[in-house]
């Protein structure tokens, strides 16, 4: 059924490596920021979320809600590139920042995680209360893609009818599989970068919430298992890293999605383990589409001209407009 056998993506010459595809855009891509208006909303538990908007032609009738990846924010090149691509096609954009990712620490010891769909619900409740958009699409990257797909799977047939389409790029939809892959020797560069960011935030949390966050042993942590066992799980109500991974992996609810949804995961993505390619779930669904280009890396999909719209942006725009 909706398992897409052949992808249209062709990597440019010299970009056959998934590692190069993953690193190049984050280091060399420059995208003008299009989400210029910031709005802060309160969460039901007393925290806040910062939302960045772009409505270049005035407020239209359709909106795309963009969710970023781990330790990212709304300013990331992949977020702004997608925002610009969808703006060009008449979509307004809401690029939201997860708790603690907008440049200001959030108020609590807890922050965000792969399954924090309640925060996406808070964003959507705010959008729906505006009564401005007849059609709303969801687009998520990496961790934000898992969050998006889990939200839709959990909602099933009860999803708001204004949710018309969704797309997710480079998603670790089996968190345990992805954590195992990123613990490997060839992924150590990515883990070092993630750990540098996560350690900094954990130390800030320990200073702000000394009774809830303990910094002891932080310097010796080397993997997501270490971080998730010690911090992510207990701070967010999970029994262990394994419990967190199991309960928050979107893969287990993909068959329940009832909004037309596309997932694109490259076969050479250095972040994704074997469990992150849900072909069987797509084949069993009328709503969930899965596409696996042979190349593209993690949130890569560099175009042949390297200066224009990335393939993933064109592909998502095409899917949302279908």
N, C-alpha and C positions, 0 to 999 in steps of 0.2 A: 504494500500500500504506500504510504508517504515516506518511503526510504528512497532518497534520490541517488540513483546508481552512478551517475556521471556528473561531475562538477565542471563548471565553466572556468574555474580559476587556473591560470597558467603563470607560474612564477617567472619573473624577468631573468635574463641570463645572469649567472653568478649568485642567484638567490635560492639555490636548491637546498640549502641547509636550514632546518627548522630553528637552529640556534641563531643564525644570522637574521632570519625573518622575525624572530622574537625580539632581538636586541636593536636592530636598525631603527625601527620607528620610534622607540622610546628615547634613543640617543640623538638621532639626526632629523626626525620629522618636526617641522615647524608649522603650526596651524594657528591662524588668527582666532582669538577668542570671540565667539559669537553670542555666548550667554552672558549678557551684561547686567541684568537686573537681579539683585539678590533679595530673597524674601526669607524671613525666619518664621517657622511655625513651632508651636509647642506640641510635645508628645503627651499622650494620656497619662504617663507616669511622671511627668514633670521635667523632662529633658527637652532638647530642642533639635531641630533639623534645619539646615540651610539649603534653600532651593535656588537654583540659578536658571533664569528664564531667557528665552529668545523668541520674540514675536515680531519679525522684521517688517511685516506688512500690516501691522495692527493685529488684533486678536482674531484668529481664524476659528474654524469650526472643528479642527482636528489637532490633536496634541500627541507627541511622542515623549514618554517618560524614560529617561536614560539612567541606568544604574552602573556605577564604575566597579573596578576590581579591587583586590586586596591592597590596602595602603595607597589607593589612588584617591582621586577627587574629581570634581567636575571639570577641572582645567586640563586633564590629561589629553594628549593629542588625539587618542582614539575617541574620546568623548566629544571634543570639539570638531573633529573631522566628521563624525556621524551627525552631529548637530547641524553643521553647515550643509551636508549632503541632503538632509531632510528638510531644512529651511528652503533650499533651492526648489524643492518639490511641493512647497506649500504647507509643510507641517510646522506648527509651533513646537517649541522644545522646552521641557522642564528637565534639567540635569541636576539631580539631587545628590547631596553629600551625606554619606553615612555618618553616624555619631562620631565626633572627634576627628573628622576628616576635612572640615571646611576651613582649617587654619586656627580654630579655637577649640580647646579641650571641651568635651561634653561634661555634664555636671556630675555624673555618677562613676563608680568604679567600673561598671559594665560599659561596653561600647557597642560594637557591631559584630556580627558573625555571619556565616554562610546561610543560616536559616532564619535570620531575624525578619521574617515576613511581616511582622506587626508594624515595623517602621515603613515598609512599602505601603501597607494598608493605610497608615496615617497620611502618607503623601497623597494616595489616591482619594481618600475621604476628603481631603482639602480640595483636590481638583473637582471632585463631583459636587461638592457644596457650592462651587463657583457657578455651576449650571451654565458653563460657557462652551463646553466641548461635547459635540454629539458623538465623536469617535476618538478613542484614546488607545494608543499602541504602547507596548512595553518593549524596551530594548535593553539587554543586559550584557555585560562583558565579564568573563571569568567568574569571580565570586559573585558579582552582581548578576551574572547570567544564571547561576545556580539559584540565587534568591528569587529571580524572576520566574524561573520554571517551577520552583517549589511552590511559590505563591499560586500560580495558575493550577498546578496539580492538586494542591490542597483545596482550592476553591471548587474545582470540578465544574459541574453544571450550575453552580450557584454564583459563578463569576458575574460581575456587573455587565449587563448587555452592552454598555458603551465601550467595553474592551473589545476592540475589533480585530487586532492582530498582535503578534509578539514575535520577537527574534532574540536569539542569544548567540554569542560568539565566544569560542574557546572556553568551554565550561567544564570545570571539574565535577561532573555530575555524580561521580562516585568519589566522595571525599577521601575515603581510605585508600583507594587506588592511586589517587593523585598525590596524597601525602607520601605513600611508599615510593612513587616515581621520583618525587622531589628530594627524597632522602638519598638518592643515588649519587655516585661519584661525579658523573658528568653534569649533574644539576647543581653542583656546589656554588657556582657563581650566583645563581638565582636565590638560593637559600641564604647566602651571606647578605645579599641586598635586602631580602625580606626581614631577616633577623636583625639587621641594623636598625631598620625602621621600627620593628616591633619592640625591640629592647628599649629604644628611646621612649616610646609611648608607655611601656610598662613602668619604667623608672619614674616618669611623670605621674602616673597613676599611684605609684607607691608613695610619692611625696604628698599627693593630694588626698589619698585615702589610706593612711598607714595601717588602719585596723583591718582593711579588706584585701590589700594587695601587698604581698611580701616579695622583696627583691632578692632574697637569698637564693643562690644557685643560678641566677639568671645568666650570668656570663658563660656558664658551662653548657647551656642549651644549644643544640645544633640542628634540630629537626622540628617539623610541625607537630610531631607526636609529643615532643618535650613541651612545646608552648601550649598546645591544646590540652594536654593532661594537667599542667600546672595552673594555667590561667583561663583559657577560653572556656573549658568545661565548667569549672566551679563558679566562675563569675556569672555564667549565664544559665545555671540550673541544670547542667548535665552531670551524670555520674562519673564520666571518664571521657578520654579522647575518643574511644571507640563508640561510646554512647552518643556523643556529639556527632561523629561522622555518620553513624547509622541513621539517626533521627533527622539530620539536616541535609542529607544527600537528596537531590531532586530526582535521581534516577528511579527511586522507588514509587514516585507518584506521576511519572510521565504519562502513563496510560490513562490517567484520570483527566488530563487536560482536555478542555472543550472549547478553547479559543484557538483559532488557526495559528500555529506556532512553528517557527523554523529554528533549528539548532545547527550551527556550523562548527565542527571541530576538525582541524587539520590532522591528518594521520601522522605528521612529523612534529606535532606539538610536544615540546620537551617537558611540559607540565602535566600531561595527561597519561594515566595508566590505562591498561587494557579495558578496565571497567567503565571508561568514560566515552564509549562509542555505542550508544543504545540503538542499534539497528532493530533488534527484536521488538523493542517498545514502539518504534516508528511503524514497523510492519503490522503491528496489532492495532494501530490507531487510525482514525479518520481525520484527526486534527493536528497531530504532532508529526512534523517533517524533519528528517535528519539528513544532513549533507556532510560528507567527509572528503574534502579535497585531499589529494595526496601530499600537497605542500601548503605552506602558509604559516607554520610556527604557531606561537601563542600570541593572539591578537596582532597578527602580522598582516599577511595577504597584501604585500607590497605590490603596487601596480607596475606595469612595464615602463611607464614614463616617470615614475617615482615622484612626480610633482603634483599630480592631480588627485582625484578621488580614489581612495583605496577600494579594491575589489569588494571587500566586506561591506563597505558603505553602499556601493551600488547594488549589491545583492540584497541587502536588507531593505533598501528603499524600494527596489523592485517587488519584493515580497509584501511589504506593507501596502503598496499601491495596487496589488493584484486584486 
